[in-house]
Amino acid sequence: MEDMTMAETARLILGLRAAGFTEKEINDFILFIETGEEKYKPKERD
């Protein structure tokens, strides 16, 4: 699997913002992707 480019990463962040994610939710999601640590795993939204 290839690493994401900076442009792809920026589009991901912008898409999450547009979907209503908070900055903390975005940061935690990125940390979960990179580390796999359960404490950063996204929780189901209401």
N, CA, C and O atoms as a GROMACS GRO file, in nm:
protein
  184
    1MET      N    1   0.084  -0.118   0.000
    1MET     CA    2   0.000   0.000   0.000
    1MET      C    3   0.089   0.125   0.000
    1MET      O    4   0.187   0.132   0.074
    2GLU      N    5   0.054   0.219  -0.081
    2GLU     CA    6   0.131   0.343  -0.089
    2GLU      C    7   0.092   0.439   0.022
    2GLU      O    8  -0.021   0.436   0.072
    3ASP      N    9   0.187   0.526   0.060
    3ASP     CA   10   0.156   0.632   0.155
    3ASP      C   11   0.070   0.737   0.087
    3ASP      O   12   0.078   0.755  -0.035
    4MET      N   13  -0.010   0.806   0.165
    4MET     CA   14  -0.093   0.914   0.111
    4MET      C   15  -0.004   1.035   0.082
    4MET      O   16   0.090   1.064   0.157
    5THR      N   17  -0.035   1.105  -0.026
    5THR     CA   18   0.036   1.229  -0.055
    5THR      C   19  -0.020   1.339   0.034
    5THR      O   20  -0.125   1.324   0.097
    6MET      N   21   0.052   1.449   0.038
    6MET     CA   22   0.005   1.564   0.118
    6MET      C   23  -0.129   1.614   0.063
    6MET      O   24  -0.216   1.654   0.140
    7ALA      N   25  -0.146   1.613  -0.069
    7ALA     CA   26  -0.271   1.658  -0.129
    7ALA      C   27  -0.386   1.567  -0.088
    7ALA      O   28  -0.496   1.615  -0.058
    8GLU      N   29  -0.364   1.437  -0.086
    8GLU     CA   30  -0.468   1.343  -0.045
    8GLU      C   31  -0.503   1.362   0.102
    8GLU      O   32  -0.619   1.357   0.140
    9THR      N   33  -0.400   1.383   0.184
    9THR     CA   34  -0.423   1.406   0.326
    9THR      C   35  -0.505   1.533   0.348
    9THR      O   36  -0.597   1.536   0.430
   10ALA      N   37  -0.472   1.638   0.274
   10ALA     CA   38  -0.546   1.764   0.286
   10ALA      C   39  -0.692   1.744   0.245
   10ALA      O   40  -0.782   1.796   0.311
   11ARG      N   41  -0.716   1.670   0.137
   11ARG     CA   42  -0.854   1.644   0.093
   11ARG      C   43  -0.931   1.563   0.197
   11ARG      O   44  -1.050   1.586   0.219
   12LEU      N   45  -0.863   1.467   0.261
   12LEU     CA   46  -0.926   1.388   0.367
   12LEU      C   47  -0.968   1.478   0.482
   12LEU      O   48  -1.082   1.470   0.529
   13ILE      N   49  -0.878   1.564   0.528
   13ILE     CA   50  -0.908   1.654   0.639
   13ILE      C   51  -1.021   1.749   0.602
   13ILE      O   52  -1.113   1.770   0.681
   14LEU      N   53  -1.017   1.806   0.484
   14LEU     CA   54  -1.122   1.897   0.440
   14LEU      C   55  -1.257   1.826   0.430
   14LEU      O   56  -1.361   1.882   0.464
   15GLY      N   57  -1.255   1.701   0.383
   15GLY     CA   58  -1.378   1.623   0.374
   15GLY      C   59  -1.436   1.593   0.511
   15GLY      O   60  -1.558   1.599   0.530
   16LEU      N   61  -1.350   1.561   0.607
   16LEU     CA   62  -1.398   1.536   0.743
   16LEU      C   63  -1.454   1.662   0.806
   16LEU      O   64  -1.555   1.658   0.877
   17ARG      N   65  -1.390   1.775   0.781
   17ARG     CA   66  -1.443   1.904   0.831
   17ARG      C   67  -1.580   1.930   0.770
   17ARG      O   68  -1.673   1.970   0.841
   18ALA      N   69  -1.593   1.909   0.639
   18ALA     CA   70  -1.720   1.934   0.570
   18ALA      C   71  -1.830   1.841   0.623
   18ALA      O   72  -1.948   1.876   0.622
   19ALA      N   73  -1.790   1.723   0.668
   19ALA     CA   74  -1.886   1.626   0.722
   19ALA      C   75  -1.923   1.657   0.867
   19ALA      O   76  -2.006   1.588   0.927
   20GLY      N   77  -1.861   1.762   0.925
   20GLY     CA   78  -1.898   1.804   1.058
   20GLY      C   79  -1.811   1.751   1.170
   20GLY      O   80  -1.846   1.766   1.287
   21PHE      N   81  -1.699   1.688   1.137
   21PHE     CA   82  -1.609   1.638   1.241
   21PHE      C   83  -1.539   1.754   1.310
   21PHE      O   84  -1.504   1.853   1.245
   22THR      N   85  -1.518   1.743   1.440
   22THR     CA   86  -1.443   1.845   1.514
   22THR      C   87  -1.293   1.823   1.486
   22THR      O   88  -1.252   1.720   1.434
   23GLU      N   89  -1.214   1.923   1.522
   23GLU     CA   90  -1.069   1.911   1.503
   23GLU      C   91  -1.014   1.794   1.587
   23GLU      O   92  -0.926   1.722   1.541
   24LYS      N   93  -1.066   1.776   1.708
   24LYS     CA   94  -1.022   1.664   1.792
   24LYS      C   95  -1.058   1.531   1.729
   24LYS      O   96  -0.977   1.438   1.729
   25GLU      N   97  -1.179   1.519   1.675
   25GLU     CA   98  -1.220   1.394   1.610
   25GLU      C   99  -1.131   1.365   1.489
   25GLU      O  100  -1.094   1.249   1.466
   26ILE      N  101  -1.097   1.468   1.414
   26ILE     CA  102  -1.009   1.450   1.298
   26ILE      C  103  -0.871   1.404   1.343
   26ILE      O  104  -0.816   1.309   1.288
   27ASN      N  105  -0.815   1.472   1.443
   27ASN     CA  106  -0.683   1.434   1.493
   27ASN      C  107  -0.682   1.293   1.547
   27ASN      O  108  -0.590   1.216   1.518
   28ASP      N  109  -0.784   1.257   1.625
   28ASP     CA  110  -0.791   1.122   1.680
   28ASP      C  111  -0.804   1.018   1.568
   28ASP      O  112  -0.744   0.911   1.577
   29PHE      N  113  -0.880   1.047   1.464
   29PHE     CA  114  -0.897   0.955   1.352
   29PHE      C  115  -0.764   0.933   1.281
   29PHE      O  116  -0.729   0.820   1.248
   30ILE      N  117  -0.691   1.040   1.257
   30ILE     CA  118  -0.561   1.028   1.192
   30ILE      C  119  -0.465   0.948   1.280
   30ILE      O  120  -0.390   0.864   1.230
   31LEU      N  121  -0.467   0.975   1.411
   31LEU     CA  122  -0.383   0.897   1.503
   31LEU      C  123  -0.422   0.749   1.501
   31LEU      O  124  -0.334   0.663   1.507
   32PHE      N  125  -0.551   0.719   1.493
   32PHE     CA  126  -0.596   0.580   1.486
   32PHE      C  127  -0.544   0.513   1.360
   32PHE      O  128  -0.497   0.399   1.364
   33ILE      N  129  -0.553   0.582   1.246
   33ILE     CA  130  -0.505   0.526   1.120
   33ILE      C  131  -0.355   0.496   1.129
   33ILE      O  132  -0.310   0.390   1.086
   34GLU      N  133  -0.279   0.589   1.185
   34GLU     CA  134  -0.134   0.575   1.191
   34GLU      C  135  -0.087   0.475   1.296
   34GLU      O  136   0.008   0.400   1.272
   35THR      N  137  -0.153   0.471   1.413
   35THR     CA  138  -0.104   0.388   1.523
   35THR      C  139  -0.183   0.260   1.543
   35THR      O  140  -0.128   0.161   1.591
   36GLY      N  141  -0.311   0.262   1.506
   36GLY     CA  142  -0.397   0.147   1.532
   36GLY      C  143  -0.441   0.136   1.677
   36GLY      O  144  -0.505   0.038   1.715
   37GLU      N  145  -0.407   0.236   1.758
   37GLU     CA  146  -0.443   0.232   1.900
   37GLU      C  147  -0.593   0.251   1.918
   37GLU      O  148  -0.652   0.345   1.864
   38GLU      N  149  -0.653   0.160   1.994
   38GLU     CA  150  -0.797   0.161   2.016
   38GLU      C  151  -0.848   0.290   2.080
   38GLU      O  152  -0.962   0.330   2.056
   39LYS      N  153  -0.763   0.354   2.162
   39LYS     CA  154  -0.810   0.475   2.230
   39LYS      C  155  -0.841   0.588   2.132
   39LYS      O  156  -0.912   0.682   2.168
   40TYR      N  157  -0.789   0.580   2.010
   40TYR     CA  158  -0.817   0.681   1.909
   40TYR      C  159  -0.924   0.638   1.808
   40TYR      O  160  -0.962   0.714   1.719
   41LYS      N  161  -0.973   0.516   1.823
   41LYS     CA  162  -1.072   0.462   1.730
   41LYS      C  163  -1.199   0.548   1.733
   41LYS      O  164  -1.249   0.580   1.841
   42PRO      N  165  -1.251   0.584   1.615
   42PRO     CA  166  -1.374   0.665   1.612
   42PRO      C  167  -1.491   0.592   1.679
   42PRO      O  168  -1.506   0.470   1.668
   43LYS      N  169  -1.570   0.671   1.747
   43LYS     CA  170  -1.691   0.617   1.808
   43LYS      C  171  -1.809   0.647   1.717
   43LYS      O  172  -1.808   0.744   1.641
   44GLU      N  173  -1.909   0.563   1.726
   44GLU     CA  174  -2.028   0.581   1.644
   44GLU      C  175  -2.093   0.715   1.677
   44GLU      O  176  -2.109   0.750   1.794
   45ARG      N  177  -2.129   0.788   1.573
   45ARG     CA  178  -2.190   0.920   1.593
   45ARG      C  179  -2.340   0.905   1.602
   45ARG      O  180  -2.398   0.816   1.541
   46ASP      N  181  -2.404   0.994   1.679
   46ASP     CA  182  -2.552   0.992   1.694
   46ASP      C  183  -2.619   1.052   1.573
   46ASP      O  184  -2.742   1.058   1.568
   0.00000   0.00000   0.00000
